[in-house]
Amino acid sequence: MSIVLMSDPRVAAIPVAENGEPLTNVRAVGGELLLDDRRSDPAYAFAHLRSGVLDRLLHAQSLLPDGLRLLVIEGFRPPALQQRYFEEYAAELRAANTDWSAKELRTQASRYVSPPEIAPHSAGAAVDLTLVNADGTELDMGTRVNASPEESAGGCYTLADGLSHQARLHRATLSRALTDAGLVNYPTEWWHWSFGDRYWALMTGKPEALYGPASQPPPIVPEQPDQ
């Protein structure tokens, strides 16, 4: 089965009927979801998701086997940061593949970084995550989160060949819970799941997306000690 990439014109053709759901801080659910800080930024933008996505993550976590939890790595990504990531990765690919056309470069770059104009992360609709055990140790998923196709020799693809039995089992456990909760996976990145964006709409046969580009969440204001 062929993989539909983010650069596919059918993704961009999906209309958006913005439903106005706010971005919600993952920490607002009282620690029910674990939050990693490897993508941390001063405004904690990475810790925000649309409320509908957050609700579905909580449901997905309830479907996991005892002792396992979701670890959220990155949610909302400001458009300027998405643009930077895309340009940087495209530049790497261009340097290594000087014969590629602009169209081929865009297609290949979209295996790993979404074109900015349709990026699910910038809609607050996508989340990068993994599984941890009861003591917070990440499970073996076959590659690290955010491993590129080049670094992982394709191991980042959700259904990649050559994975260990344990890694395949762990990916299946993650996929089952998130799929049952209504999210869809981007097949080139086992860690990337979304709900309500254009890619989700195309993959689920919905006529329109629920979320367009989201507004930057307000910066985190440190709590002041009681006087």
C-alpha positions in Angstrom: 0.0 0.0 0.0 1.4 3.4 -1.0 1.9 6.1 1.6 0.1 9.4 1.2 2.6 12.1 2.0 1.8 15.6 3.4 2.9 17.1 0.1 0.1 15.2 -1.8 -2.2 17.8 -3.4 -5.2 16.0 -2.0 -4.1 17.1 1.5 -3.9 20.8 0.6 -7.2 20.5 -1.2 -9.1 19.7 2.0 -11.1 22.8 3.1 -10.9 23.9 6.7 -14.0 24.7 8.8 -12.2 26.1 11.8 -14.3 25.1 14.9 -12.5 27.5 17.3 -11.4 25.1 19.9 -8.7 26.6 22.0 -5.2 25.5 22.5 -5.0 23.8 25.9 -1.8 23.2 28.0 -1.2 19.5 28.5 -0.3 20.3 32.1 -3.9 21.5 32.6 -5.1 18.0 32.9 -3.4 17.6 36.3 -0.5 15.4 35.4 -2.7 12.7 33.8 -0.4 12.9 30.7 3.3 12.9 31.0 5.1 15.8 29.3 8.7 15.6 28.1 10.7 18.8 27.7 13.1 17.9 24.9 11.2 20.3 22.6 10.8 23.0 25.3 10.5 26.6 24.4 10.2 29.7 26.6 6.4 30.0 25.9 5.8 26.3 26.4 4.1 26.3 23.0 5.1 22.7 22.5 2.9 21.7 25.5 -0.3 22.9 23.9 -2.9 21.0 21.8 -6.4 21.6 20.7 -8.8 20.5 23.4 -10.4 17.9 21.2 -6.9 16.3 20.6 -6.2 16.4 24.3 -9.5 14.7 25.2 -8.6 11.9 22.7 -5.2 11.4 24.1 -6.6 11.0 27.6 -9.0 8.3 26.2 -6.1 6.6 24.4 -4.2 6.4 27.6 -7.1 4.7 29.3 -6.9 2.0 26.6 -3.3 1.2 27.2 -2.3 -2.0 29.1 -1.7 -1.5 32.9 1.7 0.0 33.6 2.0 1.9 30.3 1.6 5.7 29.8 1.8 8.1 27.0 4.7 10.6 27.0 3.9 13.8 25.0 7.0 15.2 23.2 5.6 18.0 21.1 2.2 19.4 20.3 1.7 22.9 18.9 4.5 24.2 16.7 4.5 27.9 15.7 4.3 28.4 11.9 7.7 30.2 11.9 9.3 27.2 13.6 7.6 24.8 11.2 9.0 26.9 8.3 12.5 26.8 9.7 12.4 23.0 10.2 11.1 22.4 6.7 13.7 24.7 5.1 16.6 23.2 7.1 15.7 19.6 6.2 15.1 20.5 2.5 18.5 22.1 2.5 20.1 18.9 3.8 18.4 16.9 1.1 19.3 19.3 -1.6 23.0 19.2 -0.7 22.9 15.4 -0.8 20.7 15.1 -4.0 21.7 17.8 -6.4 19.8 16.2 -9.3 16.4 16.4 -7.6 13.8 18.7 -9.0 12.0 21.2 -6.8 9.0 19.0 -6.8 11.0 15.9 -5.8 12.7 17.8 -3.1 9.4 19.0 -1.6 8.0 15.4 -1.8 11.0 13.9 -0.1 11.2 16.6 2.6 7.6 16.0 3.4 8.4 12.4 4.6 9.9 14.0 7.7 8.7 17.6 7.9 5.3 18.8 6.7 5.1 21.7 4.3 4.4 24.7 6.5 1.1 25.7 4.8 -0.7 22.5 5.8 1.3 21.5 8.9 -0.8 19.6 11.5 1.5 20.7 14.3 0.8 24.4 13.5 -2.9 23.7 13.8 -2.4 22.3 17.3 -3.8 19.1 15.8 -0.7 16.9 15.9 1.3 15.4 18.7 4.6 13.6 18.8 4.6 11.0 21.5 5.9 7.6 22.7 5.2 5.0 25.4 6.8 4.8 28.8 6.6 2.2 31.6 5.5 2.7 35.2 8.9 4.2 36.2 8.9 6.6 33.2 11.4 4.7 31.1 10.8 5.0 27.3 10.0 1.7 25.7 12.0 0.3 22.7 10.1 1.6 19.6 12.9 0.7 17.1 14.2 4.2 16.7 14.3 7.4 18.7 11.5 9.9 18.4 12.2 12.3 15.5 14.7 10.0 13.8 14.9 11.0 10.1 14.5 8.5 7.3 18.2 8.9 6.6 19.4 8.4 10.2 17.1 5.4 10.8 17.5 3.8 7.3 13.7 3.9 7.1 13.2 2.5 10.5 11.1 5.6 11.4 8.3 4.4 9.1 5.6 3.0 11.3 5.5 -0.4 9.5 9.2 -0.6 8.7 10.8 -3.9 8.1 13.6 -5.2 10.3 12.3 -4.1 13.6 12.7 -6.3 16.7 9.7 -8.2 18.0 9.6 -5.9 21.0 9.7 -2.7 19.0 7.0 -4.0 16.6 4.8 -5.0 19.6 5.3 -1.6 21.3 4.4 0.3 18.1 1.3 -1.9 17.7 0.2 -1.2 21.3 0.6 2.6 20.7 -1.2 2.5 17.3 -4.1 0.5 18.6 -4.8 2.9 21.5 -4.5 6.0 19.4 -6.4 4.7 16.5 -9.3 3.5 18.7 -9.3 7.1 20.2 -9.8 8.6 16.8 -6.3 9.8 15.8 -4.5 9.0 12.6 -0.8 8.2 12.2 1.6 9.7 9.6 3.1 6.5 8.3 6.6 7.8 7.9 6.8 8.7 11.6 5.6 6.2 14.1 5.4 8.9 16.8 3.3 11.4 14.9 -0.5 11.3 15.4 -3.2 13.8 14.7 -6.9 14.6 14.8 -8.9 17.3 13.1 -6.3 18.5 10.6 -6.4 18.2 6.8 -4.4 14.9 6.8 -6.7 13.4 9.3 -9.7 14.5 7.2 -8.3 12.9 4.0 -7.4 9.7 5.7 -10.8 9.3 7.4 -12.9 10.4 4.5 -14.1 13.6 6.2 -15.2 16.5 3.8 -13.3 19.1 5.8 -10.7 19.7 8.5 -11.7 21.0 11.9 -8.6 23.0 12.7 -6.6 25.5 10.7 -3.4 27.3 11.8 -3.7 28.1 15.5 -2.7 31.2 17.4 0.4 31.3 19.5 -0.5 30.4 23.1 0.3 33.1 25.7 3.7 32.9 27.4 4.0 31.0 30.7 4.1 33.4 33.6 6.0 32.0 36.5 4.0 31.7 39.7 4.8 34.2 42.4 5.3 33.0 45.9 2.8 34.0 48.5 3.7 37.2 50.2 
